[in-house]
Amino acid sequence: MAKRDFYEVLGVNKGASADEIKKAYRKKAKELHPDRNADNPEAESQFKEANEAYEILKDVEKKAAYDRFGHQAFEGGMGGGGPRGGQGDFSSAFSDVFDDLFGDFMGGRGGGGRQRASRGADLRYNLRVSLEDAFSGIQKTINVPTSVQCDSCDGSGAEGGAEPTTCPTCSGMGKVRAQQGFFTVERTCPTCSGMGQIIKNPCKACAGHGRVEKDRALSVNIPAGVETGTRIRLAGEGEAGMRGGPSGDLYIFIEVDQHELFERDSVNLFCRVPVSMVSASLGGDIEVPTIDGGRSRVKIPSGSQSGRQMRLRGKGMPALRGGGSGDMFIELAVETPVNLTSRQKELLREFEELSEDNDPESKSFFKSVKSFWDSMKS
């Protein structure tokens, strides 16, 4: 199949300038790149066709030969080693649009568009709070060791606030390229460490970094209802950027301490309350502590057993993002009396005998048990 006219391939007129040809090729390369046209089987061949056209038209001598002889100038040896089938110096052609295709992922090129100031790192701070503080919310002051902007150079890194100069190695791009066969390998510039600029007279206070280490006191508002793992973000309170770049963020991770009385499950609280055997048997009222520092009165039903739970609605933890509060669950723990006096023991035996007299089945059961043990002893 006959080759299409190279000007037609790129969509430009024959008298187009070098900048117009380059701009048109970049547009075509973006549109036809195989990675962006996985569903179009013709995209790869069209992409190679555009590469071949640009390889000829970007070169003044090759373009002149093509304008005079057409495709024949590069067939049968007329072109003096020109590309065939879009191969030849493909890597050189492709490198012209390398940054346009992948600049967003690789950090962009140098020159006027490169960002020379880099953003500071995000920081993490672990903060422990009591359950009471988590219930009510609290404002705390924390000391964070971090990097802050150097006052001596206003973050520029240069002595006296002088402007940095363009790196001579990479011409301000921050990266250098090396040809390795078919591919062009791009690396961070070793002279400026990717900044694109160098400082001839570094600031003595910060050694040219534009920032210094310092402890900062920050006030943090801990909202009511926080749990272990809750994350609070303080925008711009992280590490200062290099050479005047924006600061990172500070992330505060909350850890709520265990409580001696209450156990927490989300917004609910659980509390184990001891009650006497008499209170559990006869019933009555008891007072239990609550997380807000107060006390609540709870009615114990007669005949309550250990492990019985009762609920106090709304006495739990507040929800972090609104929506009311959880509940408080009380678990009864019936206590067995110890260190009894003779009189107390006598009364308990009398109570046991009365219990047997009032319950014939229970009395029969105890007699069976006694008979069994007597037989075992003999």
C-alpha positions as a Python dict, from the first residue, in 0.01 Angstrom:
ca = {
    (1, 'M'): (0, 0, 0),
    (2, 'A'): (132, 344, -99),
    (3, 'K'): (257, 564, 182),
    (4, 'R'): (54, 867, 276),
    (5, 'D'): (202, 1213, 244),
    (6, 'F'): (395, 1296, 564),
    (7, 'Y'): (232, 1640, 591),
    (8, 'E'): (-108, 1474, 563),
    (9, 'V'): (-11, 1222, 832),
    (10, 'L'): (66, 1498, 1080),
    (11, 'G'): (-219, 1720, 960),
    (12, 'V'): (-8, 2025, 867),
    (13, 'N'): (51, 2229, 554),
    (14, 'K'): (370, 2190, 349),
    (15, 'G'): (488, 2532, 455),
    (16, 'A'): (440, 2463, 827),
    (17, 'S'): (713, 2583, 1064),
    (18, 'A'): (925, 2355, 1283),
    (19, 'D'): (719, 2451, 1590),
    (20, 'E'): (392, 2377, 1409),
    (21, 'I'): (524, 2037, 1298),
    (22, 'K'): (641, 1953, 1648),
    (23, 'K'): (310, 2063, 1802),
    (24, 'A'): (114, 1856, 1551),
    (25, 'Y'): (330, 1549, 1616),
    (26, 'R'): (284, 1576, 1991),
    (27, 'K'): (-92, 1591, 1944),
    (28, 'K'): (-88, 1286, 1715),
    (29, 'A'): (141, 1090, 1947),
    (30, 'K'): (-93, 1148, 2240),
    (31, 'E'): (-398, 1047, 2036),
    (32, 'L'): (-245, 735, 1879),
    (33, 'H'): (-22, 597, 2153),
    (34, 'P'): (-96, 219, 2186),
    (35, 'D'): (-129, 239, 2563),
    (36, 'R'): (-421, 475, 2519),
    (37, 'N'): (-582, 277, 2236),
    (38, 'A'): (-594, -79, 2359),
    (39, 'D'): (-922, -137, 2171),
    (40, 'N'): (-796, 5, 1841),
    (41, 'P'): (-578, -245, 1648),
    (42, 'E'): (-481, 22, 1391),
    (43, 'A'): (-346, 267, 1648),
    (44, 'E'): (1, 110, 1663),
    (45, 'S'): (59, 129, 1287),
    (46, 'Q'): (-73, 486, 1277),
    (47, 'F'): (153, 573, 1572),
    (48, 'K'): (458, 440, 1383),
    (49, 'E'): (349, 628, 1070),
    (50, 'A'): (337, 954, 1265),
    (51, 'N'): (682, 882, 1415),
    (52, 'E'): (827, 823, 1069),
    (53, 'A'): (673, 1143, 936),
    (54, 'Y'): (802, 1352, 1224),
    (55, 'E'): (1151, 1200, 1202),
    (56, 'I'): (1179, 1329, 846),
    (57, 'L'): (1005, 1664, 877),
    (58, 'K'): (1180, 1775, 1198),
    (59, 'D'): (1521, 1755, 1025),
    (60, 'V'): (1593, 2049, 792),
    (61, 'E'): (1799, 1848, 537),
    (62, 'K'): (1567, 1547, 535),
    (63, 'K'): (1265, 1775, 504),
    (64, 'A'): (1422, 1951, 205),
    (65, 'A'): (1496, 1615, 38),
    (66, 'Y'): (1140, 1498, 103),
    (67, 'D'): (992, 1821, -36),
    (68, 'R'): (1194, 1769, -354),
    (69, 'F'): (1177, 1394, -413),
    (70, 'G'): (895, 1273, -188),
    (71, 'H'): (918, 921, -41),
    (72, 'Q'): (1172, 821, -308),
    (73, 'A'): (1433, 1035, -131),
    (74, 'F'): (1456, 770, 141),
    (75, 'E'): (1421, 458, -69),
    (76, 'G'): (1701, 283, -252),
    (77, 'G'): (1976, 471, -74),
    (78, 'M'): (1893, 827, -184),
    (79, 'G'): (1845, 958, 166),
    (80, 'G'): (2184, 862, 302),
    (81, 'G'): (2070, 638, 590),
    (82, 'G'): (1725, 784, 652),
    (83, 'P'): (1467, 587, 850),
    (84, 'R'): (1275, 303, 693),
    (85, 'G'): (939, 193, 827),
    (86, 'G'): (947, 449, 1107),
    (87, 'Q'): (1244, 289, 1286),
    (88, 'G'): (1583, 461, 1254),
    (89, 'D'): (1604, 726, 1526),
    (90, 'F'): (1260, 654, 1675),
    (91, 'S'): (1381, 703, 2032),
    (92, 'S'): (1495, 1055, 1947),
    (93, 'A'): (1158, 1142, 1799),
    (94, 'F'): (968, 987, 2086),
    (95, 'S'): (1175, 1171, 2347),
    (96, 'D'): (1032, 1500, 2221),
    (97, 'V'): (690, 1402, 2352),
    (98, 'F'): (806, 1189, 2644),
    (99, 'D'): (724, 1460, 2895),
    (100, 'D'): (390, 1544, 2738),
    (101, 'L'): (279, 1181, 2760),
    (102, 'F'): (416, 1096, 3102),
    (103, 'G'): (496, 1431, 3264),
    (104, 'D'): (210, 1406, 3512),
    (105, 'F'): (344, 1076, 3641),
    (106, 'M'): (717, 1156, 3635),
    (107, 'G'): (696, 1502, 3789),
    (108, 'G'): (720, 1708, 3470),
    (109, 'R'): (1017, 1857, 3285),
    (110, 'G'): (1245, 2136, 3376),
    (111, 'G'): (1274, 2480, 3229),
    (112, 'G'): (1020, 2738, 3326),
    (113, 'G'): (747, 2487, 3410),
    (114, 'R'): (933, 2277, 3665),
    (115, 'Q'): (850, 2324, 4031),
    (116, 'R'): (1178, 2378, 4205),
    (117, 'A'): (1036, 2401, 4555),
    (118, 'S'): (922, 2065, 4694),
    (119, 'R'): (638, 2001, 4939),
    (120, 'G'): (727, 1902, 5293),
    (121, 'A'): (657, 1553, 5427),
    (122, 'D'): (345, 1462, 5624),
    (123, 'L'): (404, 1385, 5992),
    (124, 'R'): (237, 1147, 6238),
    (125, 'Y'): (187, 1209, 6610),
    (126, 'N'): (47, 947, 6850),
    (127, 'L'): (-164, 1101, 7128),
    (128, 'R'): (-296, 911, 7430),
    (129, 'V'): (-610, 1035, 7607),
    (130, 'S'): (-815, 904, 7899),
    (131, 'L'): (-1164, 762, 7855),
    (132, 'E'): (-1303, 1061, 8044),
    (133, 'D'): (-1134, 1299, 7796),
    (134, 'A'): (-1267, 1094, 7507),
    (135, 'F'): (-1616, 1126, 7659),
    (136, 'S'): (-1615, 1501, 7710),
    (137, 'G'): (-1365, 1619, 7448),
    (138, 'I'): (-1061, 1825, 7537),
    (139, 'Q'): (-810, 2073, 7399),
    (140, 'K'): (-448, 1961, 7434),
    (141, 'T'): (-115, 2124, 7363),
    (142, 'I'): (142, 1897, 7200),
    (143, 'N'): (510, 1949, 7117),
    (144, 'V'): (603, 1829, 6768),
    (145, 'P'): (967, 1806, 6655),
    (146, 'T'): (965, 1907, 6289),
    (147, 'S'): (1134, 2111, 6016),
    (148, 'V'): (1029, 2475, 5987),
    (149, 'Q'): (1117, 2746, 5738),
    (150, 'C'): (1454, 2908, 5798),
    (151, 'D'): (1414, 3267, 5914),
    (152, 'S'): (1761, 3371, 5799),
    (153, 'C'): (1694, 3308, 5429),
    (154, 'D'): (1312, 3304, 5431),
    (155, 'G'): (1321, 2947, 5308),
    (156, 'S'): (1521, 3018, 4989),
    (157, 'G'): (1832, 2836, 5110),
    (158, 'A'): (2060, 3116, 4984),
    (159, 'E'): (2257, 3351, 5207),
    (160, 'G'): (2090, 3689, 5232),
    (161, 'G'): (1783, 3565, 5043),
    (162, 'A'): (1966, 3563, 4706),
    (163, 'E'): (1797, 3385, 4417),
    (164, 'P'): (1925, 3037, 4320),
    (165, 'T'): (2079, 2994, 3974),
    (166, 'T'): (1990, 2745, 3702),
    (167, 'C'): (2179, 2418, 3727),
    (168, 'P'): (2436, 2402, 3443),
    (169, 'T'): (2427, 2021, 3425),
    (170, 'C'): (2057, 1978, 3350),
    (171, 'S'): (1977, 2335, 3235),
    (172, 'G'): (1709, 2361, 3501),
    (173, 'M'): (1523, 2041, 3410),
    (174, 'G'): (1626, 1855, 3725),
    (175, 'K'): (1689, 1544, 3513),
    (176, 'V'): (1952, 1425, 3270),
    (177, 'R'): (1904, 1183, 2982),
    (178, 'A'): (2127, 909, 2850),
    (179, 'Q'): (2079, 713, 2527),
    (180, 'Q'): (2086, 335, 2575),
    (181, 'G'): (2019, 173, 2241),
    (182, 'F'): (1654, 209, 2148),
    (183, 'F'): (1558, 374, 2477),
    (184, 'T'): (1625, 710, 2639),
    (185, 'V'): (1687, 675, 3013),
    (186, 'E'): (1606, 973, 3233),
    (187, 'R'): (1769, 1014, 3576),
    (188, 'T'): (1770, 1272, 3852),
    (189, 'C'): (2040, 1530, 3798),
    (190, 'P'): (2336, 1452, 4030),
    (191, 'T'): (2441, 1817, 4056),
    (192, 'C'): (2116, 1971, 4183),
    (193, 'S'): (1948, 1651, 4314),
    (194, 'G'): (1650, 1715, 4090),
    (195, 'M'): (1584, 2072, 4205),
    (196, 'G'): (1681, 2231, 3872),
    (197, 'Q'): (1869, 2504, 4057),
    (198, 'I'): (2185, 2535, 4260),
    (199, 'I'): (2278, 2778, 4535),
    (200, 'K'): (2624, 2928, 4501),
    (201, 'N'): (2625, 3082, 4850),
    (202, 'P'): (2419, 2857, 5083),
    (203, 'C'): (2260, 2997, 5397),
    (204, 'K'): (2477, 2917, 5698),
    (205, 'A'): (2179, 2866, 5930),
    (206, 'C'): (2015, 2592, 5722),
    (207, 'A'): (2305, 2476, 5501),
    (208, 'G'): (2107, 2567, 5190),
    (209, 'H'): (1803, 2352, 5269),
    (210, 'G'): (1572, 2644, 5347),
    (211, 'R'): (1452, 2484, 5671),
    (212, 'V'): (1576, 2400, 6020),
    (213, 'E'): (1477, 2152, 6292),
    (214, 'K'): (1264, 2291, 6572),
    (215, 'D'): (1007, 2183, 6833),
    (216, 'R'): (665, 2339, 6777),
    (217, 'A'): (385, 2371, 7033),
    (218, 'L'): (45, 2309, 6874),
    (219, 'S'): (-302, 2324, 7023),
    (220, 'V'): (-521, 2029, 6922),
    (221, 'N'): (-896, 2009, 6969),
    (222, 'I'): (-995, 1651, 7058),
    (223, 'P'): (-1369, 1610, 6986),
    (224, 'A'): (-1599, 1413, 7216),
    (225, 'G'): (-1645, 1051, 7115),
    (226, 'V'): (-1298, 977, 6974),
    (227, 'E'): (-1185, 614, 6972),
    (228, 'T'): (-853, 440, 6942),
    (229, 'G'): (-753, 479, 6577),
    (230, 'T'): (-933, 811, 6524),
    (231, 'R'): (-722, 1033, 6295),
    (232, 'I'): (-717, 1413, 6316),
    (233, 'R'): (-559, 1610, 6029),
    (234, 'L'): (-396, 1948, 6080),
    (235, 'A'): (-339, 2091, 5733),
    (236, 'G'): (-6, 2266, 5677),
    (237, 'E'): (132, 2173, 6019),
    (238, 'G'): (369, 1905, 5891),
    (239, 'E'): (727, 1938, 5774),
    (240, 'A'): (820, 2260, 5594),
    (241, 'G'): (890, 2231, 5221),
    (242, 'M'): (1234, 2255, 5067),
    (243, 'R'): (1338, 2603, 4955),
    (244, 'G'): (1008, 2771, 5032),
    (245, 'G'): (784, 2485, 4921),
    (246, 'P'): (447, 2426, 5091),
    (247, 'S'): (437, 2243, 5423),
    (248, 'G'): (300, 1893, 5464),
    (249, 'D'): (18, 1794, 5697),
    (250, 'L'): (23, 1665, 6054),
    (251, 'Y'): (-186, 1356, 6130),
    (252, 'I'): (-270, 1290, 6495),
    (253, 'F'): (-364, 931, 6579),
    (254, 'I'): (-566, 889, 6898),
    (255, 'E'): (-520, 604, 7145),
    (256, 'V'): (-772, 589, 7432),
    (257, 'D'): (-636, 443, 7758),
    (258, 'Q'): (-808, 151, 7927),
    (259, 'H'): (-1028, 239, 8225),
    (260, 'E'): (-1027, 71, 8564),
    (261, 'L'): (-1408, 52, 8582),
    (262, 'F'): (-1549, 72, 8231),
    (263, 'E'): (-1495, -133, 7920),
    (264, 'R'): (-1584, 28, 7589),
    (265, 'D'): (-1743, -124, 7281),
    (266, 'S'): (-1800, 148, 7022),
    (267, 'V'): (-2043, 391, 7191),
    (268, 'N'): (-2151, 150, 7466),
    (269, 'L'): (-1991, 107, 7808),
    (270, 'F'): (-1987, -203, 8028),
    (271, 'C'): (-1940, -200, 8404),
    (272, 'R'): (-1926, -492, 8651),
    (273, 'V'): (-2093, -397, 8982),
    (274, 'P'): (-2059, -606, 9303),
    (275, 'V'): (-2377, -658, 9509),
    (276, 'S'): (-2421, -838, 9838),
    (277, 'M'): (-2594, -1172, 9862),
    (278, 'V'): (-2871, -1010, 10069),
    (279, 'S'): (-2933, -733, 9814),
    (280, 'A'): (-2937, -984, 9530),
    (281, 'S'): (-3182, -1203, 9722),
    (282, 'L'): (-3415, -939, 9859),
    (283, 'G'): (-3372, -672, 9592),
    (284, 'G'): (-3308, -306, 9651),
    (285, 'D'): (-3145, 7, 9513),
    (286, 'I'): (-2773, 60, 9449),
    (287, 'E'): (-2571, 354, 9317),
    (288, 'V'): (-2329, 303, 9027),
    (289, 'P'): (-2068, 548, 8894),
    (290, 'T'): (-2105, 690, 8540),
    (291, 'I'): (-1839, 808, 8294),
    (292, 'D'): (-1942, 1174, 8334),
    (293, 'G'): (-1831, 1164, 8699),
    (294, 'G'): (-2179, 1135, 8843),
    (295, 'R'): (-2374, 844, 8991),
    (296, 'S'): (-2698, 675, 8886),
    (297, 'R'): (-2943, 484, 9103),
    (298, 'V'): (-3030, 134, 8983),
    (299, 'K'): (-3307, -93, 9117),
    (300, 'I'): (-3198, -454, 9172),
    (301, 'P'): (-3483, -706, 9132),
    (302, 'S'): (-3514, -969, 9408),
    (303, 'G'): (-3358, -1304, 9326),
    (304, 'S'): (-3094, -1154, 9091),
    (305, 'Q'): (-2807, -1385, 8992),
    (306, 'S'): (-2446, -1311, 8904),
    (307, 'G'): (-2409, -1211, 8540),
    (308, 'R'): (-2745, -1042, 8510),
    (309, 'Q'): (-2725, -727, 8296),
    (310, 'M'): (-2924, -406, 8321),
    (311, 'R'): (-2916, -110, 8084),
    (312, 'L'): (-2888, 259, 8155),
    (313, 'R'): (-2993, 430, 7832),
    (314, 'G'): (-2791, 728, 7714),
    (315, 'K'): (-2518, 679, 7975),
    (316, 'G'): (-2256, 555, 7730),
    (317, 'M'): (-2013, 742, 7500),
    (318, 'P'): (-2124, 1016, 7261),
    (319, 'A'): (-2114, 939, 6889),
    (320, 'L'): (-1816, 1110, 6724),
    (321, 'R'): (-2017, 1264, 6441),
    (322, 'G'): (-2341, 1326, 6625),
    (323, 'G'): (-2638, 1097, 6660),
    (324, 'G'): (-2677, 1079, 7036),
    (325, 'S'): (-2499, 862, 7290),
    (326, 'G'): (-2464, 493, 7357),
    (327, 'D'): (-2584, 299, 7662),
    (328, 'M'): (-2422, 177, 7979),
    (329, 'F'): (-2464, -192, 8069),
    (330, 'I'): (-2432, -303, 8430),
    (331, 'E'): (-2341, -664, 8506),
    (332, 'L'): (-2417, -783, 8859),
    (333, 'A'): (-2154, -978, 9052),
    (334, 'V'): (-2312, -1135, 9362),
    (335, 'E'): (-2054, -1152, 9641),
    (336, 'T'): (-2023, -1452, 9874),
    (337, 'P'): (-1968, -1336, 10236),
    (338, 'V'): (-1637, -1425, 10400),
    (339, 'N'): (-1496, -1414, 10753),
    (340, 'L'): (-1833, -1498, 10909),
    (341, 'T'): (-1891, -1483, 11285),
    (342, 'S'): (-2037, -1779, 11472),
    (343, 'R'): (-2372, -1609, 11488),
    (344, 'Q'): (-2371, -1543, 11110),
    (345, 'K'): (-2286, -1906, 11040),
    (346, 'E'): (-2562, -2019, 11273),
    (347, 'L'): (-2812, -1797, 11093),
    (348, 'L'): (-2705, -1932, 10753),
    (349, 'R'): (-2747, -2290, 10871),
    (350, 'E'): (-3088, -2200, 11003),
    (351, 'F'): (-3167, -2038, 10668),
    (352, 'E'): (-3058, -2353, 10488),
    (353, 'E'): (-3276, -2573, 10708),
    (354, 'L'): (-3573, -2346, 10654),
    (355, 'S'): (-3512, -2357, 10283),
    (356, 'E'): (-3518, -2738, 10292),
    (357, 'D'): (-3837, -2742, 10501),
    (358, 'N'): (-4007, -2506, 10257),
    (359, 'D'): (-3900, -2713, 9957),
    (360, 'P'): (-3954, -3090, 9998),
    (361, 'E'): (-3785, -3165, 9668),
    (362, 'S'): (-3479, -2968, 9772),
    (363, 'K'): (-3477, -3149, 10108),
    (364, 'S'): (-3491, -3487, 9934),
    (365, 'F'): (-3208, -3385, 9707),
    (366, 'F'): (-2979, -3284, 9994),
    (367, 'K'): (-3054, -3611, 10176),
    (368, 'S'): (-2958, -3806, 9863),
    (369, 'V'): (-2631, -3619, 9835),
    (370, 'K'): (-2553, -3678, 10205),
    (371, 'S'): (-2627, -4050, 10167),
    (372, 'F'): (-2398, -4070, 9866),
    (373, 'W'): (-2105, -3913, 10048),
    (374, 'D'): (-2159, -4133, 10354),
    (375, 'S'): (-2141, -4442, 10133),
    (376, 'M'): (-1820, -4315, 9971),
    (377, 'K'): (-1655, -4269, 10312),
    (378, 'S'): (-1738, -4623, 10423),
}
